[in-house]
């Protein structure tokens, strides 16, 4: 073997070793990677008559199983076709939105999803791996004074980066003498109409209340 060929092999081996040192394996990188809590981009439907304020919370496997059981009554770990464990680049999250109905009344909607982080060169892209439609919910912030009648809450994954939440319901706010400090109890009839709240009375006339029908949709984009 000539000296030139010998030195060529040596240089090639050194170059390959350098590449390995500078570029650790994808598995090791993901092992050391802690998923962030990203900002959530919301694109509002022009037909919405309510405002969504979204946030995202990363869930540990234990938190996810507990929340799934709470929302559906089913044990996620016992469902057929569900993986027993996840790799370090797949995790669960809960998306929640505070829906402002005006006059100081808020309700909350949300759903659970499975997120996968995919490496694209030096960047990590997030994708919706799965959206659990049966975990969608709508609840009042104050269940003591607000009653919700839900027509539907629909969660639809349009592609790997976009989920749409659509809802249709109405809220009843019943005010007794002890609850007059609530904003609804001090607004004028005209102010209530402007915020889509209309007067109603209980069957026995003991409580005065207001009702608002609302619908809308919000987009979550990764």
Steps between C-alpha positions, in 0.01 A plus 500: 500500500636839403561766762241728332227231524596422859468864605175527304344218708623656823355841412168343399473314830579818694232690307233237575593501870473879509152487345384253764632720778335813361167333421378277787222257423140619472401262777751646746396856414133421557586319823644820640228722355225644720189602300426871541163655573458690174287800426175400334396682184126554470320579174144610571207406282332817370159360598591458868309707753730408787872548566737209574810544719704179461783349698685167487617279789743211456383187684707221649377146419340480846328837460373407156354166615331669794356780286385258228319290762342811649369626164390171342451250784736261317842373602731599213756232584232231455385615156590274210750625249661751736879477545624408845778761494624789292833612365650821633378708205129413550300643788149603599356845557173663600378803309259721692326821403319754708195612303387852584120534491503862611364662818763319707390146412759251370477135405785262425543259212783261426629167371791258530750435222812302426793703365801373309818697454673436168854610431550690176870571472591714797136587581229307682148521357189407704213305347163379624547124501151442637210708634266329745162623385318324785684718754352831380307685769326825592463603864405820686766683697250554782266202523318654796349781294529384138328202339601379155288312250734362235377421151841390376875543538689365200877458468630443147858446391527653153865408448816433699526857626139627531210411726162672499267513799136587426229538761134588534325543836316737727574623849252585776605732778264490796534783750369496851513792739837381627652504152410853391866607512563305179540722196184362340299613799603865469484555123202678348258319271651675196856407602392138544339490156817642345693208649236248382357428846121489527286488816332182619325394820486172688171312511412619851624853439739487794813553292571743222737392229640559156567273203749524218515277192848477353695318233841530345818328394867544578809363331809365672806507275835349599 
